[in-house]
């Protein structure tokens, strides 16, 4: 029996397809992704993915959503907590964001393309930064204001450093000093007046 003729039988095909696609994106591009090829890799029929994704766009949207979940988890895991102080927390978030971007550049690109095309992820990448801002406001370390808006500014700055790193505009050794300068500039702007 050939792979294309194999019956559908897989424990969690949806999750397996998304994970295999993320693996392929580490060495390829979104244009290179094929549900048929992913099905072949997983040893299921070429029609089996249709049970989870009605079309390629639905698959890419799910892949982008899974990427946002992974980014949120990476930022949460990197946060040393309120006791560490604001600067160390922001640096930890920044380093985690840059690491995610450099490890998963094609996935990050898809995540932003999906959002621009009307993706449905709520608050992408902001749960960690917003929690840090909210906590710092409660401690009097950050000026009053909408924590979501302040976290978006923080996220934009971190994304800018990550984008420069991924694009090759910054030699690897220059990323951390730029990240520190960016965080220090943000802290100056966030301080209560």
C-alpha positions as CSV (number, residue, x, y, z in Angstrom):
1,X,0.0,0.0,0.0
2,X,1.5,3.4,-0.9
3,X,1.5,6.3,1.5
4,X,-1.2,8.1,-0.5
5,X,-3.5,5.1,-0.1
6,X,-2.9,4.6,3.6
7,X,-6.0,5.0,5.7
8,X,-6.4,7.9,8.1
9,X,-5.3,6.8,11.6
10,X,-3.4,9.2,13.7
11,X,-3.7,10.1,17.4
12,X,-3.8,13.9,17.0
13,X,-3.2,14.7,13.4
14,X,-4.1,18.4,13.7
15,X,-1.3,18.9,16.3
16,X,1.1,16.7,14.3
17,X,0.5,18.6,11.1
18,X,1.1,22.0,12.8
19,X,4.2,20.7,14.5
20,X,5.7,19.2,11.4
21,X,4.9,22.4,9.5
22,X,6.7,24.5,12.1
23,X,9.7,22.2,11.8
24,X,9.7,22.6,8.0
25,X,9.5,26.4,8.3
26,X,12.8,26.4,10.2
27,X,14.5,25.4,7.0
28,X,12.0,26.6,4.4
29,X,9.3,29.1,3.6
30,X,5.6,29.2,3.8
31,X,5.4,28.8,0.0
32,X,7.2,25.5,0.4
33,X,4.5,24.1,2.8
34,X,2.2,21.5,1.3
35,X,-0.5,19.6,3.2
36,X,0.1,16.6,0.9
37,X,3.8,16.6,1.8
38,X,3.1,17.0,5.5
39,X,0.6,14.1,5.3
40,X,3.2,12.0,3.5
41,X,5.7,12.8,6.3
42,X,3.2,11.7,8.9
43,X,2.3,8.5,7.1
44,X,-1.4,9.4,6.5
45,X,-3.4,9.7,3.3
46,X,-3.2,13.0,1.4
47,X,-6.9,13.6,2.2
48,X,-6.5,13.2,6.0
49,X,-5.6,16.8,6.7
50,X,-8.9,17.9,5.1
51,X,-10.6,16.6,8.3
52,X,-9.0,19.3,10.2
53,X,-8.3,22.1,7.7
54,X,-10.8,22.8,4.9
55,X,-8.2,24.6,2.8
56,X,-4.6,25.9,2.8
57,X,-5.7,29.3,4.2
58,X,-7.4,27.7,7.2
59,X,-4.2,25.6,7.8
60,X,-2.0,28.7,7.6
61,X,-4.2,30.6,10.0
62,X,-4.0,27.7,12.5
63,X,-0.3,27.5,12.1
64,X,0.0,31.3,12.8
65,X,-2.3,30.9,15.8
66,X,-0.1,28.1,17.1
67,X,2.9,30.3,16.6
68,X,1.3,33.1,18.7
69,X,0.7,30.6,21.5
70,X,4.3,29.5,21.4
71,X,5.5,33.1,21.5
72,X,3.2,33.8,24.4
73,X,4.5,30.8,26.2
74,X,8.2,31.7,25.5
75,X,7.6,35.2,26.9
76,X,5.9,33.9,30.0
77,X,8.6,31.4,30.7
78,X,11.3,34.1,30.3
79,X,9.7,36.5,32.7
80,X,11.7,36.3,36.0
81,X,8.7,37.7,37.9
82,X,7.9,40.9,39.8
83,X,10.7,40.5,42.3
84,X,13.4,40.8,39.7
85,X,12.7,44.4,38.9
86,X,11.4,46.1,35.8
87,X,14.6,46.4,33.8
88,X,15.6,42.7,34.2
89,X,12.0,41.7,33.3
90,X,12.0,43.8,30.1
91,X,15.4,42.6,29.1
92,X,14.3,38.9,29.7
93,X,11.2,39.5,27.5
94,X,13.3,41.2,24.8
95,X,15.9,38.4,24.7
96,X,13.1,35.8,24.5
97,X,11.4,37.7,21.7
98,X,14.6,38.0,19.7
99,X,15.5,34.4,20.3
100,X,12.0,33.3,19.1
101,X,12.4,35.6,16.0
102,X,15.8,34.3,15.1
103,X,14.9,30.6,15.7
104,X,11.5,30.9,13.8
105,X,11.8,33.7,11.3
106,X,9.4,32.2,8.7
107,X,6.9,31.4,11.4
108,X,7.1,34.9,12.8
109,X,6.6,36.3,9.3
110,X,3.5,34.1,8.8
111,X,2.2,35.1,12.2
112,X,2.2,38.8,11.2
113,X,0.9,38.0,7.7
114,X,-2.0,36.1,9.3
115,X,-2.8,39.0,11.7
116,X,-2.7,41.5,8.8
117,X,-5.1,39.2,6.9
118,X,-7.6,39.2,9.7
119,X,-6.2,36.5,12.0
120,X,-8.2,36.0,15.1
121,X,-5.5,35.7,17.9
122,X,-6.4,37.9,20.8
123,X,-3.6,40.1,21.9
124,X,-0.7,38.5,20.1
125,X,2.5,38.4,22.1
126,X,1.1,41.0,24.6
127,X,0.2,38.9,27.6
128,X,3.8,38.9,29.0
129,X,4.5,42.6,28.3
130,X,1.1,43.7,29.5
131,X,1.5,41.8,32.7
132,X,4.9,43.4,33.3
133,X,3.5,46.9,32.6
134,X,0.4,46.4,34.8
135,X,2.6,45.1,37.7
136,X,5.1,48.0,37.3
137,X,2.2,50.5,37.3
138,X,1.0,49.0,40.6
139,X,4.5,49.5,42.0
140,X,4.7,53.1,40.8
141,X,7.5,52.2,38.4
142,X,5.5,53.1,35.2
143,X,3.4,56.1,34.6
144,X,-0.4,55.8,34.6
145,X,-2.1,55.0,31.4
146,X,-3.7,52.1,29.5
147,X,-1.4,49.1,30.1
148,X,-2.4,47.6,26.8
149,X,-1.3,50.8,24.9
150,X,2.0,50.9,26.8
151,X,2.6,47.2,26.3
152,X,2.0,47.7,22.5
153,X,4.7,50.4,22.5
154,X,7.0,48.0,24.3
155,X,6.2,45.1,22.0
156,X,6.8,47.3,18.9
157,X,10.3,48.2,20.2
158,X,11.1,44.6,20.9
159,X,9.8,43.5,17.5
160,X,12.0,46.2,15.9
161,X,15.1,44.8,17.5
162,X,14.1,41.3,16.5
163,X,13.4,42.3,12.9
164,X,16.8,44.0,12.6
165,X,18.4,40.9,14.0
166,X,16.6,38.5,11.7
167,X,17.2,40.6,8.6
168,X,20.9,40.5,9.1
169,X,21.1,44.3,9.6
170,X,22.8,43.6,13.0
171,X,25.7,41.4,13.5
172,X,24.9,38.9,16.3
173,X,27.1,40.6,18.8
174,X,25.3,43.9,18.4
175,X,21.8,42.6,19.3
176,X,22.1,42.5,23.1
177,X,23.6,46.0,23.4
178,X,20.9,47.4,21.2
179,X,18.3,45.6,23.2
180,X,19.7,47.1,26.4
181,X,19.7,50.6,24.9
182,X,16.1,50.1,23.7
183,X,14.9,48.9,27.1
184,X,16.7,51.8,28.8
185,X,15.0,54.3,26.4
186,X,11.6,52.7,27.0
187,X,12.2,52.8,30.8
188,X,12.9,56.5,30.5
189,X,9.7,57.1,28.6
190,X,7.6,54.9,30.9
191,X,8.8,56.5,34.2
192,X,6.2,58.5,36.2
193,X,6.7,62.2,35.6
